[in-house]
Amino acid sequence: MTAIRLLLVDDDPLVRAGPSLMMGGAGDIEVVGEAGDGGEVEALVDRTRPDVVLMDIRMPTVDGLAATERLRGRADAPQVVVLTTFHADEQVLRALRAGAAGFVLKDTSPAAILDAVRRVAAGDPVLSPTVTRQLMRHAAGTTADTRRTRARVRIATLNDREREVAVAVGRGLSNAEIATALFMSVATVKTHVSRILAKLDLNNRVQIALLAYDAGLLEEEQEEH
C-alpha cells in the first residue's frame, strides 16, 4: 500500500514536531515536508507532491486561509485539513468555502488527527453535520440574506435528483447511505456528486454541504418531515 504523503504547515516548530513524530510512527503516512509559513507552501507542494496538507490557519506572513485558497485553485491540488484552536471561527469557515476538506483542533488526540488525514486522503470530509451547523450559525449575520440568495441561484441549476443528493451530502451521509435513502446504486450516487461538483464549480463534498446550508435546503427538509 502506498503511504499517504503529508505536508505540515505551522509557524511554531514545536507544534510541527508533535505531528511529525506522530505521523512518522504510522506506517501508512509519510511526512514529506514542513513549512513555517503559508508563503512557502506552493513551492513545497511542487517539490514534494503531498496528498494531504495539514495547515495552520494563523501564521504571521501568509496565513492558512490564503495558502488554502491558492492551493485549491490549482489543478491536481492536494487535500487540505485546517488546524485551528477554535470550533466556530470565521477563518475556518472561509477555508472550508475555499476548498479545505475539513478541520481539526490543535488539541485533538493524535489518533483523531491520524484518522482525519486518512479519511481526507480517501476522499471523505472531516466535518460532521453538527459542526457544520455550528459554523453556519457563527457566520450568520448581515450577509446571510445575500448569501442565501446567491446559494439558491446556484442550487437552481441542479435537477431534482441532484438537489436530493446535495441535501443528503449536507446531512453528512456517505455515498452508501445516500444510495439506500434514495433507492439508487452507489455508482449512481457518485455520478450525481461528480455532476453537482462540476455544475456548481465546487471541488469537494464539504463545499456542497455548505452551499446546501446557505441555500436553506436542510431547513426545508426538516420542516417537511
KAKATA-V858460 format. One record per residue. N is the residue number from 1. RES is the residue in three letters. SS is DSSP state (alpha for helix, beta for strand, coil for the rest). D_CENTER is the distance of its C-alpha to the mean C-alpha in whole Angstrom. Layout:
BEGIN
n=N res=RES ss=SS d_center=D_CENTER
n=N res=RES ss=SS d_center=D_CENTER
END
This chain:
BEGIN
n=1 res=MET ss=coil d_center=24
n=2 res=THR ss=coil d_center=23
n=3 res=ALA ss=coil d_center=21
n=4 res=ILE ss=beta d_center=17
n=5 res=ARG ss=beta d_center=17
n=6 res=LEU ss=beta d_center=16
n=7 res=LEU ss=beta d_center=16
n=8 res=LEU ss=beta d_center=16
n=9 res=VAL ss=beta d_center=16
n=10 res=ASP ss=coil d_center=18
n=11 res=ASP ss=coil d_center=21
n=12 res=ASP ss=coil d_center=23
n=13 res=PRO ss=alpha d_center=25
n=14 res=LEU ss=alpha d_center=25
n=15 res=VAL ss=alpha d_center=22
n=16 res=ARG ss=alpha d_center=21
n=17 res=ALA ss=alpha d_center=24
n=18 res=GLY ss=alpha d_center=23
n=19 res=PRO ss=alpha d_center=19
n=20 res=SER ss=alpha d_center=21
n=21 res=LEU ss=alpha d_center=24
n=22 res=MET ss=alpha d_center=22
n=23 res=MET ss=alpha d_center=20
n=24 res=GLY ss=alpha d_center=23
n=25 res=GLY ss=coil d_center=25
n=26 res=ALA ss=coil d_center=23
n=27 res=GLY ss=coil d_center=24
n=28 res=ASP ss=coil d_center=21
n=29 res=ILE ss=beta d_center=19
n=30 res=GLU ss=beta d_center=21
n=31 res=VAL ss=beta d_center=20
n=32 res=VAL ss=beta d_center=21
n=33 res=GLY ss=beta d_center=21
n=34 res=GLU ss=beta d_center=21
n=35 res=ALA ss=beta d_center=20
n=36 res=GLY ss=coil d_center=22
n=37 res=ASP ss=coil d_center=20
n=38 res=GLY ss=alpha d_center=18
n=39 res=GLY ss=alpha d_center=21
n=40 res=GLU ss=alpha d_center=21
n=41 res=VAL ss=alpha d_center=18
n=42 res=GLU ss=alpha d_center=18
n=43 res=ALA ss=alpha d_center=22
n=44 res=LEU ss=alpha d_center=21
n=45 res=VAL ss=alpha d_center=18
n=46 res=ASP ss=alpha d_center=21
n=47 res=ARG ss=alpha d_center=23
n=48 res=THR ss=alpha d_center=21
n=49 res=ARG ss=coil d_center=19
n=50 res=PRO ss=coil d_center=16
n=51 res=ASP ss=coil d_center=14
n=52 res=VAL ss=beta d_center=11
n=53 res=VAL ss=beta d_center=11
n=54 res=LEU ss=beta d_center=11
n=55 res=MET ss=beta d_center=12
n=56 res=ASP ss=beta d_center=14
n=57 res=ILE ss=coil d_center=13
n=58 res=ARG ss=coil d_center=17
n=59 res=MET ss=coil d_center=19
n=60 res=PRO ss=coil d_center=23
n=61 res=THR ss=coil d_center=23
n=62 res=VAL ss=coil d_center=20
n=63 res=ASP ss=coil d_center=17
n=64 res=GLY ss=alpha d_center=13
n=65 res=LEU ss=alpha d_center=12
n=66 res=ALA ss=alpha d_center=15
n=67 res=ALA ss=alpha d_center=14
n=68 res=THR ss=alpha d_center=10
n=69 res=GLU ss=alpha d_center=12
n=70 res=ARG ss=alpha d_center=15
n=71 res=LEU ss=alpha d_center=13
n=72 res=ARG ss=alpha d_center=11
n=73 res=GLY ss=coil d_center=14
n=74 res=ARG ss=coil d_center=16
n=75 res=ALA ss=coil d_center=17
n=76 res=ASP ss=coil d_center=15
n=77 res=ALA ss=coil d_center=13
n=78 res=PRO ss=coil d_center=11
n=79 res=GLN ss=beta d_center=8
n=80 res=VAL ss=beta d_center=7
n=81 res=VAL ss=beta d_center=7
n=82 res=VAL ss=beta d_center=8
n=83 res=LEU ss=beta d_center=12
n=84 res=THR ss=beta d_center=13
n=85 res=THR ss=coil d_center=17
n=86 res=PHE ss=coil d_center=16
n=87 res=HIS ss=coil d_center=14
n=88 res=ALA ss=coil d_center=15
n=89 res=ASP ss=coil d_center=14
n=90 res=GLU ss=alpha d_center=14
n=91 res=GLN ss=alpha d_center=13
n=92 res=VAL ss=alpha d_center=10
n=93 res=LEU ss=alpha d_center=10
n=94 res=ARG ss=alpha d_center=11
n=95 res=ALA ss=alpha d_center=8
n=96 res=LEU ss=alpha d_center=5
n=97 res=ARG ss=alpha d_center=8
n=98 res=ALA ss=alpha d_center=9
n=99 res=GLY ss=coil d_center=6
n=100 res=ALA ss=coil d_center=4
n=101 res=ALA ss=coil d_center=2
n=102 res=GLY ss=beta d_center=3
n=103 res=PHE ss=beta d_center=7
n=104 res=VAL ss=beta d_center=10
n=105 res=LEU ss=beta d_center=14
n=106 res=LYS ss=coil d_center=16
n=107 res=ASP ss=coil d_center=19
n=108 res=THR ss=coil d_center=17
n=109 res=SER ss=coil d_center=19
n=110 res=PRO ss=alpha d_center=19
n=111 res=ALA ss=alpha d_center=19
n=112 res=ALA ss=alpha d_center=16
n=113 res=ILE ss=alpha d_center=14
n=114 res=LEU ss=alpha d_center=16
n=115 res=ASP ss=alpha d_center=14
n=116 res=ALA ss=alpha d_center=11
n=117 res=VAL ss=alpha d_center=11
n=118 res=ARG ss=alpha d_center=13
n=119 res=ARG ss=alpha d_center=11
n=120 res=VAL ss=alpha d_center=8
n=121 res=ALA ss=alpha d_center=11
n=122 res=ALA ss=coil d_center=12
n=123 res=GLY ss=coil d_center=10
n=124 res=ASP ss=coil d_center=9
n=125 res=PRO ss=coil d_center=5
n=126 res=VAL ss=beta d_center=6
n=127 res=LEU ss=coil d_center=7
n=128 res=SER ss=coil d_center=11
n=129 res=PRO ss=alpha d_center=12
n=130 res=THR ss=alpha d_center=15
n=131 res=VAL ss=alpha d_center=12
n=132 res=THR ss=alpha d_center=11
n=133 res=ARG ss=alpha d_center=14
n=134 res=GLN ss=alpha d_center=15
n=135 res=LEU ss=alpha d_center=13
n=136 res=MET ss=alpha d_center=14
n=137 res=ARG ss=alpha d_center=18
n=138 res=HIS ss=alpha d_center=17
n=139 res=ALA ss=alpha d_center=17
n=140 res=ALA ss=coil d_center=20
n=141 res=GLY ss=coil d_center=22
n=142 res=THR ss=coil d_center=25
n=143 res=THR ss=coil d_center=22
n=144 res=ALA ss=alpha d_center=21
n=145 res=ASP ss=alpha d_center=24
n=146 res=THR ss=alpha d_center=23
n=147 res=ARG ss=alpha d_center=19
n=148 res=ARG ss=alpha d_center=20
n=149 res=THR ss=alpha d_center=23
n=150 res=ARG ss=alpha d_center=21
n=151 res=ALA ss=alpha d_center=18
n=152 res=ARG ss=alpha d_center=21
n=153 res=VAL ss=alpha d_center=23
n=154 res=ARG ss=alpha d_center=20
n=155 res=ILE ss=alpha d_center=19
n=156 res=ALA ss=coil d_center=23
n=157 res=THR ss=coil d_center=23
n=158 res=LEU ss=coil d_center=22
n=159 res=ASN ss=coil d_center=24
n=160 res=ASP ss=alpha d_center=25
n=161 res=ARG ss=alpha d_center=23
n=162 res=GLU ss=alpha d_center=20
n=163 res=ARG ss=alpha d_center=20
n=164 res=GLU ss=alpha d_center=21
n=165 res=VAL ss=alpha d_center=18
n=166 res=ALA ss=alpha d_center=15
n=167 res=VAL ss=alpha d_center=17
n=168 res=ALA ss=alpha d_center=16
n=169 res=VAL ss=alpha d_center=13
n=170 res=GLY ss=alpha d_center=13
n=171 res=ARG ss=coil d_center=15
n=172 res=GLY ss=coil d_center=12
n=173 res=LEU ss=coil d_center=15
n=174 res=SER ss=coil d_center=15
n=175 res=ASN ss=alpha d_center=16
n=176 res=ALA ss=alpha d_center=20
n=177 res=GLU ss=alpha d_center=20
n=178 res=ILE ss=alpha d_center=19
n=179 res=ALA ss=alpha d_center=22
n=180 res=THR ss=alpha d_center=24
n=181 res=ALA ss=alpha d_center=24
n=182 res=LEU ss=alpha d_center=24
n=183 res=PHE ss=coil d_center=27
n=184 res=MET ss=coil d_center=25
n=185 res=SER ss=coil d_center=25
n=186 res=VAL ss=alpha d_center=21
n=187 res=ALA ss=alpha d_center=22
n=188 res=THR ss=alpha d_center=23
n=189 res=VAL ss=alpha d_center=19
n=190 res=LYS ss=alpha d_center=18
n=191 res=THR ss=alpha d_center=20
n=192 res=HIS ss=alpha d_center=19
n=193 res=VAL ss=alpha d_center=15
n=194 res=SER ss=alpha d_center=16
n=195 res=ARG ss=alpha d_center=18
n=196 res=ILE ss=alpha d_center=16
n=197 res=LEU ss=alpha d_center=13
n=198 res=ALA ss=alpha d_center=17
n=199 res=LYS ss=alpha d_center=18
n=200 res=LEU ss=alpha d_center=16
n=201 res=ASP ss=coil d_center=15
n=202 res=LEU ss=coil d_center=11
n=203 res=ASN ss=coil d_center=9
n=204 res=ASN ss=coil d_center=7
n=205 res=ARG ss=alpha d_center=7
n=206 res=VAL ss=alpha d_center=5
n=207 res=GLN ss=alpha d_center=7
n=208 res=ILE ss=alpha d_center=10
n=209 res=ALA ss=alpha d_center=10
n=210 res=LEU ss=alpha d_center=10
n=211 res=LEU ss=alpha d_center=13
n=212 res=ALA ss=alpha d_center=15
n=213 res=TYR ss=alpha d_center=15
n=214 res=ASP ss=alpha d_center=16
n=215 res=ALA ss=alpha d_center=18
n=216 res=GLY ss=coil d_center=20
n=217 res=LEU ss=alpha d_center=20
n=218 res=LEU ss=alpha d_center=19
n=219 res=GLU ss=alpha d_center=22
n=220 res=GLU ss=alpha d_center=24
n=221 res=GLU ss=alpha d_center=23
n=222 res=GLN ss=alpha d_center=24
n=223 res=GLU ss=alpha d_center=27
n=224 res=GLU ss=alpha d_center=28
n=225 res=HIS ss=coil d_center=28
END
